[in-house]
Amino acid sequence: MSRPLKIFMRGKRVTVLQEILRRMGYQMDEQPGLFGVHTRDAVKAFQKQHNLKPTGMVDDELFKLMQFGQAGIAEPQATDQAEHTDTNQPINQPQLDALIRLLIRKGVITDSELSAEMAKSLPSALY
């Protein structure tokens, strides 16, 4: 369980939170990665809109609600995933490359994290 995000905190999770809020239509007029008054006010507005206590803080449950639209769900349910996953289809390399570039540009991952992950050996079952 992560520490709740709150005003004056910094980091990648704050950047992701701000991007989620921006996509929902909230105005983010502050430095990416800095949980300032605009981010706090947007979180409070979201909490009020969903009949939650407007604390301006984002715990794991609220973060998941904002990401996926349902509290307590860490990822799409298996039925949804099965509908969108076809293991017989080859990986679309241009889309994968574009996704990685986007994740790096948004600050979700760094070049060094990607390099470290790519350096890890894969189980033989994946070859």
C-alpha positions as CSV (number, residue, x, y, z in Angstrom):
1,M,0.0,0.0,0.0
2,S,1.4,3.4,-1.0
3,R,1.3,6.5,1.0
4,P,-1.6,8.8,0.2
5,L,-0.8,11.5,-2.3
6,K,-1.3,15.0,-0.8
7,I,-0.4,18.6,-1.3
8,F,3.3,19.4,-1.8
9,M,4.2,15.9,-2.7
10,R,6.3,15.2,-5.8
11,G,6.9,12.2,-8.0
12,K,5.8,10.0,-10.9
13,R,2.5,9.0,-9.2
14,V,1.6,12.7,-8.9
15,T,2.4,13.1,-12.6
16,V,0.1,10.1,-13.5
17,L,-2.6,11.5,-11.2
18,Q,-2.4,14.9,-12.9
19,E,-2.6,13.3,-16.4
20,I,-5.7,11.3,-15.2
21,L,-7.3,14.5,-13.9
22,R,-6.4,16.4,-17.1
23,R,-8.1,13.7,-19.2
24,M,-11.2,14.0,-17.1
25,G,-11.3,17.7,-17.9
26,Y,-9.8,19.2,-14.8
27,Q,-7.4,22.1,-15.5
28,M,-3.8,21.4,-14.4
29,D,-1.9,24.7,-14.2
30,E,1.1,23.5,-12.2
31,Q,4.4,21.9,-12.7
32,P,4.0,18.2,-13.7
33,G,4.8,15.9,-10.8
34,L,4.1,18.6,-8.1
35,F,0.9,18.1,-6.1
36,G,-0.1,21.8,-5.7
37,V,-3.3,23.6,-5.0
38,H,-4.7,23.0,-8.5
39,T,-4.2,19.3,-8.2
40,R,-5.7,19.3,-4.7
41,D,-8.7,21.4,-5.8
42,A,-9.3,19.0,-8.8
43,V,-9.1,16.0,-6.4
44,K,-11.6,17.6,-4.1
45,A,-13.9,18.4,-7.0
46,F,-13.7,14.7,-8.1
47,Q,-14.4,13.5,-4.6
48,K,-17.4,15.8,-4.2
49,Q,-18.7,14.7,-7.6
50,H,-18.5,11.0,-6.5
51,N,-20.1,11.7,-3.0
52,L,-16.8,11.2,-1.2
53,K,-15.4,13.3,1.6
54,P,-13.4,16.1,-0.1
55,T,-10.1,15.6,1.6
56,G,-7.9,16.5,-1.3
57,M,-5.8,13.4,-0.7
58,V,-5.5,10.4,-2.9
59,D,-5.2,7.0,-1.4
60,D,-4.8,3.7,-3.3
61,E,-8.5,3.1,-3.5
62,L,-9.3,6.6,-4.9
63,F,-6.4,6.4,-7.3
64,K,-7.8,3.1,-8.7
65,L,-11.3,4.7,-8.9
66,M,-9.9,7.5,-10.9
67,Q,-7.9,5.2,-13.2
68,F,-10.4,2.5,-13.8
69,G,-13.7,3.9,-12.7
70,Q,-14.3,1.3,-10.0
71,A,-12.9,1.4,-6.5
72,G,-10.9,-1.6,-5.4
73,I,-10.1,-2.9,-8.9
74,A,-6.4,-2.9,-9.7
75,E,-6.7,-3.8,-13.3
76,P,-9.5,-4.7,-15.8
77,Q,-11.4,-7.7,-14.8
78,A,-10.5,-11.0,-16.5
79,T,-13.6,-11.1,-18.7
80,D,-12.8,-7.6,-20.1
81,Q,-9.1,-8.6,-20.5
82,A,-10.1,-11.8,-22.3
83,E,-12.2,-9.9,-24.8
84,H,-9.3,-7.6,-25.7
85,T,-6.4,-10.1,-25.6
86,D,-5.8,-12.4,-28.5
87,T,-2.7,-14.5,-27.8
88,N,-2.6,-15.7,-31.4
89,Q,-1.9,-12.2,-32.8
90,P,1.7,-11.1,-33.3
91,I,2.9,-8.1,-31.3
92,N,2.5,-4.9,-33.3
93,Q,6.0,-3.5,-33.0
94,P,5.3,0.1,-34.1
95,Q,2.5,0.4,-31.6
96,L,4.7,-1.1,-28.8
97,D,7.5,1.3,-29.7
98,A,5.1,4.3,-29.6
99,L,3.8,3.2,-26.3
100,I,7.2,3.0,-24.8
101,R,8.2,6.4,-26.1
102,L,4.9,7.9,-24.6
103,L,5.6,6.2,-21.2
104,I,9.1,7.7,-21.1
105,R,7.9,11.2,-22.3
106,K,5.1,11.2,-19.6
107,G,7.6,10.3,-16.9
108,V,6.0,6.9,-16.1
109,I,9.2,5.1,-16.8
110,T,12.8,6.4,-17.4
111,D,15.3,5.3,-20.0
112,S,17.4,3.7,-17.4
113,E,14.4,1.7,-16.0
114,L,13.7,0.5,-19.5
115,S,17.3,-0.4,-20.2
116,A,17.5,-2.3,-16.9
117,E,14.3,-4.2,-17.7
118,M,15.5,-5.1,-21.2
119,A,18.8,-6.4,-19.7
120,K,17.0,-9.0,-17.6
121,S,16.9,-12.5,-19.0
122,L,13.6,-13.8,-20.1
123,P,12.3,-17.3,-19.1
124,S,12.8,-19.8,-21.9
125,A,9.0,-20.2,-22.1
126,L,8.7,-16.7,-23.6
127,Y,11.1,-17.3,-26.5
